[in-house]
Amino acid sequence: MTLNFRFDNSYARLPGEFYVRQAPGSVSAPSLIALNRPLASLLHLDGEALASADGIAALCGNILPSGAEPLAMAYAGHQFGHFVPQLGDGRALLLGEIIGRDGIRRDLHLKGAGPTPFSRQGDGRAALGPVLREYLLSEAMAALGVPTTRGLAALTSGDEIWRDGPVKGALLVRVAQSHVRIGTFQYFAARADQAAVSLLADHVIARNYPELAAEKNPYLGLLNAVIRRQGELVAKWLLLGFVHGVMNTDNMSVAGETIDYGPCAFLDSYDPFKVFSSIDSHGRYAYGRQPQIAAWNLARLAETMLFLLGPDEEAQMAEANGALSSFTTIFASAYRAGLCAKLGLDPSEEADVSLAQDLLTRMAEGKADFTLVFRCLCEAAEDHACDRQVRALFAEPELYDEWAQNWHHRFDAGQRGARLARMRTANPRYIPRNHRIEEAIKAAQKGDFSPFQTLLQVLQTPYDEQPEFAEFATPPRPDEEVCRTFCGT
């Protein structure tokens, strides 16, 4: 067994104002909860070695593997619309970067590593519940086909930390194609440090968008590329019923990955105004507002890069506005195609798009379960007798009937096999339902990790039928429903 981390740390080679070098704090008795062996292999890491005592010590920060250069990244951000000029990694450290077997460079990030100069009087530690939630959700999102940060390992620390009371401490080793956020650009723009903004943009281009280097204006290319990735990302979220919860600018990765699984959740019954986060009292980040917020955040990114976009203010504004105006088209195209795929319809046909939108309106009125309606429609597409399963999901079943008649007429018009195949790859049977996550967390807090492990297993193949785990597809009973989620800091 070899414990060999092949670090090549490009961010650590940037000037000192981009971060604070910081060693992780030690923990008393680390224990491995979960280890993502396929991801470890992708990173040239030996899973057996990582599961050893020395491997666990390296994963939790008790020892530093050779080549690690731990640092807390500096960034700012708009939090619920209010700008905070300095945030930064308050409980996480970038340990280093590894180029995987696929040629992609990824960060190794340790959450719960102890206080940093950016901790803002926090303890810099992570509680067990949020660590399990992030591991489950990020791995579920990856299996669902959504660009996301990943969990390499989850560990208990052996220490108690204080939140509303004493809770078990834990650590998460997170992997991402970048931890640079819109807020990272804002940090330097707020200080009028154009040289740092330019250097940061060069770093992001070289790392995440190397194809842009040959463009006439690579910085405009960067803005356009980030806008495209975010538009397509948010469309994927909506098509799965995902609510991020805290879409602050410091929680939007310029690599286009979903990052920071705090008070996020998946819809049970469809509600475009649904909010889960306990701190989102005005519904800023409600399910249906996520495209609008993404566009707003991207405008903040464009503001930081204006001086890079053209030779004068007029040209800069024209380029920025042109780039930002593309978001609506990019998002709408991705969402329209995805929604029609979920129903076996044609996004180029306006009547099909209207039919798909009409279903969402009826689902909202009928409080129908988002995931189950679309999955059960796969069965109804094959056998009209299965319509009864779908209509039973509506509080007022007649809401489904007229729509179903029109849909069957359109669906049966031709190419049924191809339509059904698209539906089955667009509609998961299993999502990380909020009540199942809470069950796993509560059991783990009592020392039983088997519900966590079972749920993780189910979520690895969300589009497959798994008869032995059928109960994991069912919505919560009223007494099981999770209405509020928390960030865990």
N, C-alpha and C positions, 0 to 999 in steps of 0.2 A: 504493500500500500504506500502510495506517495502523496504527500500533501504539497502540491506545487501550484501556486497561483501565478499565472503568466501575466502579470500586471504590465500595462503600458499606459501611463497616466498623463493624458494630454491636458486635462483641465488643471492638474497640479503644475503644469509648465506655464500657465498664464501668470501674470503679475500678482503680487500679494494682495492687492485690493479686491480681488475676486473671491477671496475666502480667508478663513483663519485656520491655520494648521492646528490640529487638536487630536490628542490621543483619546481613544475610548476609555470610559471609566470601567472598572472591573465589576463583575457580578459574583455573588458568593457561591452559587451551586447550579450552574447552567445544565439544562437537560433538553434534549432534542424532542420536539413535538412532531415535526414534519420536515422531511428533506426531499427536495424535488430532484430526484436522480437524473431524469432525462435532461433537465435544464443544466444540471451540474456537468453532465457529459458534453453538452453543447459548448460549455465554457472551458473544456479541457480539464475539468476537475474530477477527481476520483471519488465517487460516492462513498465507497467503503472507508476511505481515508477521512472524509468529512464527518462520517458518523463515529469516528474514533474519539477518544478523549482529547487528543491534540486538535482534531478537526473541529470539535465542539468549542474548544477554547479559542480557536481562530475565528469561528463564526460569531461568537458572542463578544469578541473584542478583548478577551483576557490575555491573548497573545496576538502580536501582529505578524501576519505571514510576511515572508520576504517580498520586498517590492511594494508593499502597501504604503500609501502616503495619505493617511486620514486627514480630512479637512471638512470644515463646516462651510457650506457655500453661502455667499451673501446674495440676498435678493430683497426686493420690496414687493408691494402689491396693493391692488384695490380689494379690500375686504368688505363685501356687501355694499360696494359702490364708494367706499371711503378710502382714500389713499393713505397708506402707511409707508413712509419712506425707507424704513428698515425693518425687515422681518428676519429672513435667513434661517438656516438649519438650527432649530432650537433643541431638537432631540434626535438628530440623525447626523451621520457622518458619511461622506463619500470615501470609501476605503481605497478605491482604485478602479481601473478599467481593464477589461479583458476582451481581446478579440477572439470571437468564438469560431467554431469549426466552419460556420457559414460565412465567415469573413466580416461579420457585423461586430462593431465595438459596443460593449455594454458596460454600464456602471455597476459596481457592487456597492450597495448602500446599506448601512446598518442603522436601523431605527430602534430607539431606546438605549442609545449608547451613553447617556449621561449629559449633564449640562454643557452648553457651549456659550460663547459670548453673545449669541443670539437668542438665548433661552427666555429672556424677558421674565425673569424670576421663576421660571418653571424648573422642574426637577430633571428635565431631559430624559426621563424614563418613559416606558410604554407599559400599559396595562395589558393583561392577558386577553381580555375581550376584544379590544380593537386589533390586536395582532392576529388573532384567529379570524376575525371578520375580514381583514385585508387579505390574508392568505387565501381564504376561501373565495372571496369575490374576484381577486385578480386572476386566480387560476380558472375560475368559472368563465370569466370574460375571455381569457385566452382560448379556452375550449369552444366558446361560442363564436370565435372568429373576430373578436374586437381587439384592435391594437391596444396594448396595455402593458404597464409594468408587471413584473412577475414576482412570485415568492420563491426564493431559493431555499430558505429555511425559516422555520419558526421554532423558538426556544423559550422555555421558562428560565427565569433568571435565578430563582431561589430566594429572591428578595421581596419583601413587601413594600409597596409604594402607597402613597396617599392620594385618593381622589375625593369622593364624597365620604369616604372612610378608607380603611386599609384594604388593598386589593393585591392580587398576585402580579408581580412584575414579569415582563416578557420582552423578547426581542424579535425583530423581523429582519432578515437579510433580503433586501429588495434588489431586483435587477431591472435596469431600464436602458433604453437606447440613448437617453440623456436625462439629466435632472435640471437642465436649463429651462427656465420658465419665462413666460411673458414678464413676470415680476423681476427676473434677473436683468432684462433690458431696462425696466423701469428704475431699478436701483441706480444705475449709472446715469440715465437720462435725468433723474431728479437732482443729480449732482453736477449737471451740465458737463459731464465728462464724455465728450464726443469720441475721444481717442479710445476709451474703454468700450463704448457701444460698438464702434467699428471693429475693434479687436474681438469682441464677443460674437459679432455677426460673422466674422471670418472663421472663428472657431466652429460655429454651428454649421456653416457651409462646408467646411473641410470634413467635419465629422458626420453630419446627417444628410447633407445634400451636395455631395462632391460634384455631381453632374452640373451644378450651377456655375462652377468656377469659370467655364468657358463662355458664359453669357455676356452680352454687352454690359448689362448692369446686374451683377450677381445679387446685389442687395434687394433690388426689386424682385428678382427671381426668388429670393428667400422669402420675402413677404408673401408672394403669390403661392409658394409651395406650402407655407404654414397655413395659409387660409384654406387651401385645398384639403390638406390633411384634416384640419379641424372640422370643416364642413362635412366631409365624409364620415368622420368619427362620430359627430353628434347625430348624424342620420342613423348610424348603426345603433347608438344608444336608444333612440326613440323607437326603433323597430323591434327592440327587445324589451321595452318597458322599463329601461334603466333611468333612475334619477340620481344624478351625481351628488347633489346635496349642497356642495359648497364650491361653486364655479368661480372662485376668486381668481384674479389674474396670476397669483402665485401658485395656483393649482392647475394651470394650463401649460402643458409641456410643448415646447417648440418642435419636438420630434413627432407630435401627433399621437401620443399614447395617452390612454386614460391613467391619471396619476392621482394619488391621495384618496384612498377609500375610507373616508371618515364617515359622516352621517349619510351614506348613500343607501339605496334600497331599490328593489324591483317592485313595480306595480303588481298588486293582486287584481282587484277590479280596476277597470280602465277609468281614469279620471285625469284629464289634461291639466287640471289645477292642483294635482296632488303634490303635497310637500311632506317630507318625512323629517327633515333636520329640525332638531329642537331649537336651534338658534336662528332659523329662517322664519322669523315671526311675520314678515310681510310677503312671503311667497316669492321672493326675488328669483329663487332657483327652482321654481315649480317645474314639474315634468314638461309641460308644454312651452315654457319660456326658455328652455335651454338653447334653442337656435338663436334667439334674440340676444341672450347673454353672451354666447360665443362670439357673435358679430361685434358686440360692444367691447369685449375683451380684445379682439383682434384690432379694433380701432385704437386701443391704447398701445398695442405693439407698434402700429404704424406711426403713431405720434413720436415714439422714441427713435424711429429710423428715418424721419423725414429728411434730415440733412444728407442722407445717403442716396436718396431716390432721384435727385435731379440737380441741375446746375443752379437753379434759383427757386424762390419760394413758390412761384406760380407753377413751375414744372413739378416740384415736389408734391404739392397738393393735388395736382391732376393725376399723377401716378398713384398716389396713396388712395385717392377716392376711386380711381379705376379698379385698383386691386380689391379694395373693400367691397365694391359693388358686385364683384364676382361671387361673393360668399353666398348670397341668396340663390343664385343660379346653381352653384355647386351643391349646396345643401338640398335644394328642392329636387334636383335631378337624382341625387343619390337616394333621397327619401322616397320619391315617387317610384323609382325602379324597385327599391326594396319592398315597399308596401304592396306593389302589384305582384312581386314574386311570392309574397306570403299568401296570396290568394289565387295564384296561377293565372293572373291577368296580364294584359299587355300595356306597359307604361306609355306607349306611343298612341294609345287610343284614349281620347278624353272621356269617353263614356265609361271605360274601365276604371280610370282614375276616380271619376265621380262615384262609381259604385263602391270603390274601396273606401273613400272618404265617408260615404253614407253609412258603411258598416261601423266605423269609429263613432259616428254620432249616435247610432243606435246602441252601441256598447256602453257609451258613457251614460245614456239615459237608463239603460237596463242594468247598470252596475255589473257588467259581465267580466269574468276573469280574462285578462288580456292574453296571457300565454295559452290557456286552455282553449279559448275560442279558436285561435288560429291553428293550433295543433289538431283539434277535433275536426276542423274543416278539411284536413287532409283525409280523414276517414269518410266524411260526408261527400267529398269529391269522388271517391271510389264507389260509394254505396249511399244512395239518397236516403235509405232507411236510417242512416246515422245522423240525419238532421235532428232527430229528437234529442241526441246527446248535446248538440250545440244549443238548441233552443232552451234546454233545461238550465243553461248557464246564465240566462237572462232573467232578471227579476220579473220582467213582463215578457213572457216567451213570444207573444205575438209580434214584438218588435223585430224578431228574426225572420218571420215567415215570408213577408213580401220581399225582403232583401234576398233571401235564399232562393226564391223562385227566379229572380232576375240573374243571380249569380250562376245558378245551375244552367240556365239558358245560355249564358255567355261561356261558361267553362266547357260545356258539352259541345260547343260549336266546332271544335277540332283540336288536334294535337294534345289530347288529354294526357297521354303518357308523359310528354315533355312538361306540361303544366304541373302535373302531380309531382314529378321529380323536383321541379323548382320549389314547390311548396315544402316538400319534406326536408330540403336542405336549408330552408329559411325559417322554419318554425320549430324551435326546440320543444321537447317534452319536459325537460327539467331545467329550472333556473334556481339560483340560490335564494329560495323563498325566505323572507325575513323571519318567519316564525321558526323555521328549521335552523337558521343561523343562531337565533337566540337559544334554542334548545341545546345546540352544540356548545355554546359558550357557557350556559348555566351548568351543564354536566362537567365541563372542563374545570370550572371554578371549584368543583367538588372533587377533582382529581380523576374524573372519568373522561378520557379522550376518545372513546370508541364512537360516540355520535359524530364527533368532528371527522374522524377518519372515514366513517361510512358516508357522510355527506360529501366529503372530498372525492371519494370514489365515484359516487353517482354523478357528480358534476363534471367528471373528466370526459364523459361521452353523452352530452346533453341532447343530441339529436337521435340517439338510439332508443329503441324500446328496451326497457329493463324491467320485465314483469316482476322480478323479485323485489324491486324497489318502487313499486307502483304508488305507494303512499307518499313518496317524495314529490309527486306531480300534483297532488291535490292542494287546493287553496286552504287557508287556515279557517278553522271554525271562528265564530265571532269572538270567543274568549281567547283565541290564540293570536288574533290579528295584532300586528306591530304597527302602531301609528306614529311613533317618534323614535328617531335614532340619534345617537350622540357621537361627538368627534373623539372623545376619549382623552383629550389633553387636560 
